[in-house]
Amino acid sequence: MDQPESAAPLSHRPSWAGRNYTLLAAAAVVTNLGSHGALIAAAFAVLEAGGSGGDVGLVAMARTLPLVLFLLIGGAVADRLPRHRVMVAANALNCVSQAAFAVLVLSGEPRLWQMMLLTGLGGMGQAFFNPAAEGMLLSTVTGEQASRAFAVFRMAVQGAAIGGAALGGAMIAAIGPGWVLAVDAAAFAVAAVLRAFLDVSGIPRRLPGGGMLADLREGWREFVGRAWLWSIVAQFSVVVAVVGAAEAVYGPLVARDSLGGAGPWGLALAAFGAGTVGGALLMMRWKPRRLLLIGTLCVFPLALPSAALAVPVPAGVLATVMFVSGVAIEVFSVSWMTALHQEIPEEMFSRVSAYDFFGSLAMVPLATALAGPAESAFGRAPALWGCSVLVVVVTVAVLFVPDVRNLTRRTKDVARADRPAPASADAEGAARGLG
């Protein structure tokens, strides 16, 4: 495992912020500057091409469907191959797909199927990137300062999201969405170069096992053997789906019809980013003992943005609501990463992360695809209120899981050899019974 202490840190850099950690943070900042503006740009590219809210949902679905389908394979690959190579290859695919999308938008009238295809390629790249990136970050951080390291990392990333969303909204309003997509492509290229310099020599290489399916089964046993893990992932399969539909489909439509266009919506997303920075600053100092109980309670505010869009509230009020939800979700995110780092063996990081991402994103394609039809059937405001209610209901449900309420922070870093072994076959069978 990469030891931050041995990386000869600069005098102004904390001892836990080694070379790999710094490169990962810098690359993540660059990509977030581009991607947050690009998400808004993709929605407005569809609308400017004459598309409807349903078309915006289809493009969003085209991005998330390949992401969901390839996540488990991506996790197994990232635990078998050097993670930085997987990350660089994924960044290269994202760069090419976004560059082609930009050219398509700038050159004329893009067709819906073309935009869906290119965003789908980007989603496939993310399917391989996400488990590798999270596994690399978890492997890079050691010791009692893990929670602070995760908070600083996320603060840097979310700080970039503030500028990316605000700048993206302003650029769309001034020069159109195509150039924002081009900037995102360039950002992926820069990030790929930075990640190519990651040092994985200190991370033990996995010996060849029984193949891809055996790796996936081993990851599944680790995943389902921990009630706190699969229950929160099940919760987020609903939360991420409805919040994603609200932000990817309804948010741009409300902004266009009631808030004045892309600029105010970009500022609202920037306020969410500012909230996540505030949450990360809080978590640099606050170390709640019951990690998952506090984190889960902080999921409730995610119901607020959908409710605000349903009203709809003025742009300033929406920005305030987004800020509060950003603070809350960052408290959850740091607590969640700390729990994973504390409880999951290093050689399983990417596969467990893949099951985490897969479960959390599995319903997003369906939710975004159904957002347009739901608006037509029930109306936009009732659909948004439904999103808020679902967030509250599933979050209440997960609080009934004892492990979620009782898992506590360890005061000292525990050796990997002393951590719980992968779940037994009996535990796997019991969990499979839950579907």
Phi, psi and omega per residue, in radians:
M1 nan 2.459 3.125
D2 -1.121 2.208 -3.136
Q3 -1.786 1.990 -3.126
P4 -0.975 -0.591 -3.102
E5 -1.110 -0.491 -3.059
S6 -1.573 0.045 -3.055
A7 -1.601 0.187 3.129
A8 0.898 1.105 -3.082
P9 -1.153 2.669 3.077
L10 -1.161 2.753 -3.029
S11 -1.067 -0.541 -3.094
H12 -1.596 0.105 -3.084
R13 -1.912 2.365 3.124
P14 -1.023 2.714 -3.081
S15 -1.109 -0.484 -3.113
W16 -1.427 -0.165 -3.117
A17 -1.666 1.334 -3.117
G18 -1.319 -3.041 -3.065
R19 -1.070 -0.830 3.138
N20 -1.086 -0.759 3.133
Y21 -1.035 -0.761 -3.113
T22 -1.156 -0.732 3.105
L23 -1.135 -0.734 3.116
L24 -1.085 -0.750 3.139
A25 -1.138 -0.771 -3.121
A26 -1.094 -0.779 -3.136
A27 -1.132 -0.698 3.138
A28 -1.155 -0.628 3.088
V29 -1.093 -0.781 -3.121
V30 -1.077 -0.841 -3.103
T31 -1.180 -0.600 3.118
N32 -1.209 -0.574 3.059
L33 -1.028 -0.675 -3.130
G34 -1.466 -0.741 -2.950
S35 -1.261 -0.570 -3.123
H36 -1.200 -0.620 3.017
G37 -1.255 -0.593 -3.101
A38 -1.188 -0.585 3.100
L39 -1.079 -0.740 3.081
I40 -1.178 -0.709 -3.102
A41 -1.082 -0.691 -3.128
A42 -1.095 -0.753 3.135
A43 -1.105 -0.779 -3.114
F44 -1.310 -0.414 3.029
A45 -1.124 -0.704 3.098
V46 -1.135 -0.799 -3.111
L47 -1.140 -0.711 -3.135
E48 -1.218 -0.392 3.079
A49 -1.460 0.089 3.121
G50 1.645 0.171 -3.124
G51 -1.329 2.845 3.134
S52 -1.773 -3.129 3.049
G53 -1.060 -0.634 3.079
G54 -1.103 -0.638 3.108
D55 -1.179 -0.682 3.062
V56 -1.033 -0.720 3.107
G57 -1.123 -0.654 3.133
L58 -1.156 -0.698 3.110
V59 -1.166 -0.711 3.076
A60 -1.094 -0.696 3.101
M61 -1.115 -0.680 -3.134
A62 -1.117 -0.466 3.086
R63 -1.342 -0.725 -3.015
T64 -1.503 -0.460 -3.099
L65 -1.096 -0.880 3.068
P66 -1.103 -0.570 3.093
L67 -1.034 -0.805 3.140
V68 -1.175 -0.772 -3.047
L69 -1.134 -0.584 -3.032
F70 -1.805 0.000 -3.064
L71 -1.062 -0.805 -3.077
L72 -1.136 -0.692 3.064
I73 -1.099 -0.736 3.121
G74 -1.056 -0.700 3.118
G75 -1.140 -0.735 3.120
A76 -1.148 -0.709 3.113
V77 -1.099 -0.736 -3.076
A78 -1.214 -0.448 3.067
D79 -1.479 -0.163 -3.115
R80 -1.842 -0.721 3.138
L81 -1.699 2.843 3.022
P82 -0.983 2.168 -3.003
R83 -1.090 -0.584 -3.095
H84 -1.185 -0.523 3.104
R85 -1.219 -0.666 3.076
V86 -1.097 -0.724 -3.129
M87 -1.133 -0.751 -3.126
V88 -1.139 -0.769 3.128
A89 -1.089 -0.703 3.119
A90 -1.150 -0.727 3.091
N91 -1.067 -0.664 3.127
A92 -1.110 -0.731 3.107
L93 -1.129 -0.726 3.096
N94 -1.096 -0.683 3.122
C95 -1.068 -0.826 -3.106
V96 -1.147 -0.777 -3.093
S97 -1.160 -0.711 3.134
Q98 -1.231 -0.621 3.091
A99 -1.116 -0.726 3.112
A100 -1.152 -0.670 3.098
F101 -1.086 -0.752 3.132
A102 -1.080 -0.802 3.131
V103 -1.068 -0.719 -3.140
L104 -1.055 -0.787 -3.110
V105 -1.234 -0.711 -3.082
L106 -1.281 -0.424 -3.025
S107 -1.540 -0.178 -3.120
G108 2.869 -2.346 -3.101
E109 -1.842 1.776 -3.135
P110 -1.201 2.515 3.077
R111 -1.614 2.694 -3.058
L112 -1.043 -0.781 -3.083
W113 -1.140 -0.569 3.108
Q114 -1.177 -0.755 3.118
M115 -1.144 -0.651 3.109
M116 -1.150 -0.722 3.139
L117 -1.081 -0.810 -3.078
L118 -1.227 -0.695 3.074
T119 -1.188 -0.521 3.065
G120 -1.121 -0.697 3.079
L121 -1.099 -0.697 3.085
G122 -1.103 -0.699 3.094
G123 -1.097 -0.651 3.103
M124 -1.116 -0.717 3.091
G125 -1.049 -0.736 3.135
Q126 -1.147 -0.505 3.134
A127 -1.103 -0.608 3.098
F128 -1.500 -0.530 -3.079
F129 -1.276 -0.814 -2.963
N130 -1.032 -0.870 3.123
P131 -1.130 -0.658 3.120
A132 -1.126 -0.743 -3.103
A133 -1.155 -0.781 -3.132
E134 -1.191 -0.689 3.089
G135 -1.097 -0.687 3.129
M136 -1.149 -0.765 3.141
L137 -1.127 -0.797 3.138
L138 -1.082 -0.610 3.130
S139 -1.265 -0.432 -3.053
T140 -1.396 -0.473 -3.045
V141 -1.708 2.360 3.102
T142 -2.378 2.903 2.972
G143 1.442 -3.039 -3.067
E144 -1.245 -0.259 -3.103
Q145 -1.553 0.238 -3.090
A146 -1.012 -0.802 -3.110
S147 -1.061 -0.745 3.116
R148 -1.143 -0.702 3.127
A149 -1.080 -0.755 3.110
F150 -1.127 -0.676 3.132
A151 -1.129 -0.752 3.127
V152 -1.127 -0.757 3.124
F153 -1.020 -0.858 -3.108
R154 -1.203 -0.543 3.075
M155 -1.119 -0.734 3.113
A156 -1.125 -0.782 -3.125
V157 -1.118 -0.816 -3.105
Q158 -1.266 -0.504 3.014
G159 -1.068 -0.694 3.072
A160 -1.132 -0.557 3.126
A161 -1.128 -0.572 3.112
I162 -1.050 -0.929 3.138
G163 -1.140 -0.681 -3.104
G164 -1.123 -0.790 -3.127
A165 -1.192 -0.795 -3.124
A166 -1.150 -0.787 3.141
L167 -1.159 -0.684 3.125
G168 -1.084 -0.806 3.106
G169 -1.061 -0.732 3.132
A170 -1.163 -0.708 -3.138
M171 -1.165 -0.665 3.108
I172 -1.081 -0.780 -3.135
A173 -1.137 -0.587 -3.042
A174 -1.531 -0.805 -3.009
I175 -2.254 0.005 3.053
G176 1.748 2.812 -3.048
P177 -1.244 -0.408 -3.078
G178 -1.043 -0.723 -3.117
W179 -1.220 -0.545 3.083
V180 -1.139 -0.693 3.076
L181 -1.126 -0.641 3.107
A182 -1.142 -0.704 3.088
V183 -1.084 -0.695 3.120
D184 -1.098 -0.703 3.100
A185 -1.068 -0.752 3.121
A186 -1.120 -0.654 3.133
A187 -1.107 -0.699 3.096
F188 -1.111 -0.633 3.121
A189 -1.131 -0.776 3.119
V190 -1.112 -0.753 -3.132
A191 -1.102 -0.658 3.120
A192 -1.086 -0.692 3.114
V193 -1.118 -0.781 3.136
L194 -1.079 -0.769 -3.091
R195 -1.251 -0.337 3.082
A196 -1.154 -0.346 -3.111
F197 -1.644 0.092 3.083
L198 -1.124 2.486 -3.121
D199 -1.809 1.986 3.140
V200 -1.876 0.215 -3.084
S201 -1.145 -0.461 -3.128
G202 -1.502 -0.098 3.138
I203 -1.638 2.135 -3.102
P204 -1.015 2.326 3.085
R205 -1.354 2.431 3.105
R206 -1.347 2.404 3.056
L207 -1.267 2.586 3.113
P208 -0.969 2.339 -3.120
G209 -1.878 -2.559 -3.083
G210 -1.570 0.238 3.122
G211 1.869 3.123 -3.059
M212 -1.056 -0.797 -3.104
L213 -1.130 -0.668 3.103
A214 -1.133 -0.706 3.084
D215 -1.076 -0.743 3.140
L216 -1.153 -0.687 3.104
R217 -1.120 -0.703 3.127
E218 -1.114 -0.735 3.086
G219 -1.131 -0.647 3.123
W220 -1.114 -0.738 3.121
R221 -1.073 -0.712 3.104
E222 -1.112 -0.683 -3.069
F223 -1.223 -0.927 -3.022
V224 -1.357 -0.229 3.130
G225 -1.363 -0.032 -3.094
R226 -2.170 1.884 -3.041
A227 -1.080 -0.665 3.131
W228 -1.092 -0.573 -3.070
L229 -1.276 -0.965 -3.063
W230 -1.263 -0.492 3.141
S231 -1.227 -0.694 3.117
I232 -1.250 -0.638 3.068
V233 -1.108 -0.709 3.077
A234 -1.081 -0.726 3.069
Q235 -1.003 -0.816 -3.067
F236 -1.311 -0.271 3.025
S237 -1.093 -0.565 3.076
V238 -1.476 -0.818 -3.077
V239 -1.043 -0.870 -3.107
V240 -1.126 -0.628 -3.125
A241 -1.122 -0.871 -3.061
V242 -1.304 -0.651 3.085
V243 -1.167 -0.678 3.103
G244 -1.116 -0.719 3.101
A245 -1.122 -0.722 -3.132
A246 -1.108 -0.742 -3.064
E247 -1.418 -0.647 -3.071
A248 -1.409 -0.542 -3.045
V249 -1.939 -1.032 -3.032
Y250 -1.271 -0.638 -3.107
G251 -0.986 -0.944 3.093
P252 -1.038 -0.610 3.133
L253 -1.193 -0.760 3.088
V254 -1.112 -0.710 3.122
A255 -1.064 -0.759 -3.140
R256 -1.145 -0.716 -3.008
D257 -1.524 -0.521 -2.976
S258 -2.228 -0.358 -3.025
L259 -1.875 -0.245 3.119
G260 1.893 0.166 3.026
G261 1.952 -2.757 -3.006
A262 -1.207 -0.584 -3.078
G263 -1.024 -0.966 3.122
P264 -1.063 -0.630 3.112
W265 -1.177 -0.683 3.064
G266 -1.078 -0.690 3.110
L267 -1.175 -0.618 3.090
A268 -1.118 -0.744 3.086
L269 -1.161 -0.602 3.073
A270 -1.148 -0.631 3.081
A271 -1.111 -0.674 3.052
F272 -1.050 -0.770 3.090
G273 -1.061 -0.701 3.091
A274 -1.092 -0.676 3.093
G275 -1.088 -0.689 3.117
T276 -1.154 -0.604 3.053
V277 -1.105 -0.770 3.084
G278 -1.064 -0.704 3.096
G279 -1.124 -0.683 3.109
A280 -1.154 -0.714 3.075
L281 -1.047 -0.723 3.097
L282 -1.062 -0.761 -3.071
M283 -1.317 -0.236 3.025
M284 -1.166 -0.465 -3.100
R285 -1.912 -0.558 -3.076
W286 -1.605 2.212 3.093
K287 -2.154 1.417 -3.113
P288 -1.058 2.416 -3.091
R289 -1.206 -0.809 3.115
R290 -1.597 1.565 -2.984
L291 -0.971 -0.927 -2.975
L292 -1.417 -0.477 3.071
L293 -1.123 -0.860 3.120
I294 -1.107 -0.765 -3.135
G295 -1.060 -0.749 -3.119
T296 -1.177 -0.691 3.083
L297 -1.034 -0.508 -3.128
C298 -1.408 0.005 3.057
V299 -1.418 -0.454 -3.099
F300 -0.938 -0.735 -3.135
P301 -1.089 -0.227 3.096
L302 -1.183 -0.213 3.055
A303 -1.340 -0.294 -3.022
L304 -1.236 -0.745 -3.106
P305 -1.056 -0.719 3.120
S306 -1.096 -0.702 3.101
A307 -1.120 -0.703 3.140
A308 -1.134 -0.678 3.096
L309 -1.216 -0.521 -3.124
A310 -1.195 -0.526 -3.030
V311 -1.089 -0.907 -0.308
P312 -1.479 2.624 3.138
V313 -1.495 2.840 3.060
P314 -1.054 2.825 -3.060
A315 -1.026 -0.671 -3.136
G316 -1.143 -0.709 3.110
V317 -1.177 -0.720 3.105
L318 -1.052 -0.729 3.123
A319 -1.083 -0.689 3.112
T320 -1.122 -0.771 3.112
V321 -1.075 -0.742 3.128
M322 -1.130 -0.633 3.102
F323 -1.090 -0.826 -3.139
V324 -1.064 -0.771 3.136
S325 -1.156 -0.554 3.083
G326 -1.144 -0.756 3.080
V327 -1.025 -0.811 -3.058
A328 -1.124 -0.809 -3.083
I329 -1.209 -0.453 3.105
E330 -1.262 -0.626 3.036
V331 -1.055 -0.767 3.080
F332 -1.072 -0.820 -3.010
S333 -1.083 -0.785 3.128
V334 -1.153 -0.724 3.102
S335 -1.077 -0.713 -3.140
W336 -1.135 -0.814 3.129
M337 -1.110 -0.671 3.110
T338 -1.115 -0.713 3.108
A339 -1.119 -0.761 3.104
L340 -1.080 -0.806 -3.136
H341 -1.074 -0.642 -3.090
Q342 -1.318 -0.630 -2.935
E343 -1.826 -0.407 -3.000
I344 -1.771 2.306 3.082
P345 -1.062 2.559 -3.059
E346 -0.993 -0.743 -3.072
E347 -1.207 -0.137 3.141
M348 -1.866 -0.014 -3.003
F349 -0.915 -0.925 -3.016
S350 -1.211 -0.662 3.128
R351 -1.201 -0.722 3.080
V352 -1.136 -0.706 3.081
S353 -1.073 -0.652 3.130
A354 -1.123 -0.770 3.085
Y355 -1.128 -0.630 3.077
D356 -1.064 -0.939 3.129
F357 -1.064 -0.763 -3.102
F358 -1.047 -0.881 -3.132
G359 -1.103 -0.710 -3.101
S360 -1.195 -0.531 -3.052
L361 -1.811 -0.082 -2.982
A362 -1.007 -0.604 -3.068
M363 -1.653 -0.055 -3.102
V364 -1.108 -0.796 3.129
P365 -1.011 -0.724 3.129
L366 -1.147 -0.749 -3.107
A367 -1.134 -0.757 -3.133
T368 -1.223 -0.616 3.117
A369 -1.201 -0.581 -3.105
L370 -1.534 -0.134 -3.088
A371 -1.057 -0.780 3.124
G372 -1.121 -0.905 3.076
P373 -1.029 -0.628 3.113
A374 -1.127 -0.683 3.092
E375 -1.100 -0.724 3.132
S376 -1.157 -0.645 -3.064
A377 -1.389 -0.714 -3.001
F378 -2.000 -0.311 -3.011
G379 1.758 2.660 -3.080
R380 -1.147 -0.799 -3.095
A381 -1.104 -0.832 3.091
P382 -1.054 -0.640 3.113
A383 -1.105 -0.710 3.135
L384 -1.210 -0.685 3.062
W385 -1.090 -0.643 3.082
G386 -1.077 -0.663 3.081
C387 -1.048 -0.769 -3.130
S388 -1.113 -0.767 -3.113
V389 -1.096 -0.732 -3.132
L390 -1.100 -0.691 3.099
V391 -1.030 -0.787 -3.116
V392 -1.151 -0.780 -3.054
V393 -1.107 -0.859 -3.084
V394 -1.234 -0.482 3.107
T395 -1.272 -0.670 3.026
V396 -1.065 -0.738 -3.094
A397 -1.068 -0.733 -3.054
V398 -1.255 -0.349 3.090
L399 -1.217 -0.223 3.086
F400 -1.422 -0.119 3.122
V401 -1.446 2.063 -3.066
P402 -0.984 -0.722 -3.106
D403 -1.110 -0.542 3.097
V404 -1.168 -0.711 -3.127
R405 -1.305 -0.501 -2.903
N406 -1.903 -0.222 -3.122
L407 -1.099 2.225 -3.032
T408 -2.031 2.716 3.088
R409 -1.258 2.423 3.055
R410 -1.519 2.445 -3.082
T411 -1.387 -0.342 3.116
K412 -2.308 2.638 3.092
D413 -1.176 2.304 -3.106
V414 -1.784 2.373 -3.129
A415 -1.011 2.533 -3.117
R416 -1.002 -0.634 -3.088
A417 -1.141 -0.392 -3.115
D418 -1.593 -0.049 -3.076
R419 -1.417 2.792 -3.077
P420 -0.983 2.449 3.112
A421 -1.288 2.862 3.075
P422 -0.976 2.695 -3.067
A423 -1.026 2.598 3.104
S424 -1.307 2.919 3.107
A425 -1.111 -0.590 3.120
D426 -1.124 -0.744 3.117
A427 -1.131 -0.690 3.118
E428 -1.069 -0.786 -3.116
G429 -1.114 -0.672 3.123
A430 -1.129 -0.735 -3.128
A431 -1.204 -0.616 3.105
R432 -1.066 -0.475 3.120
G433 -1.146 -0.297 3.104
L434 -1.433 -0.093 3.083
G435 1.664 nan nan
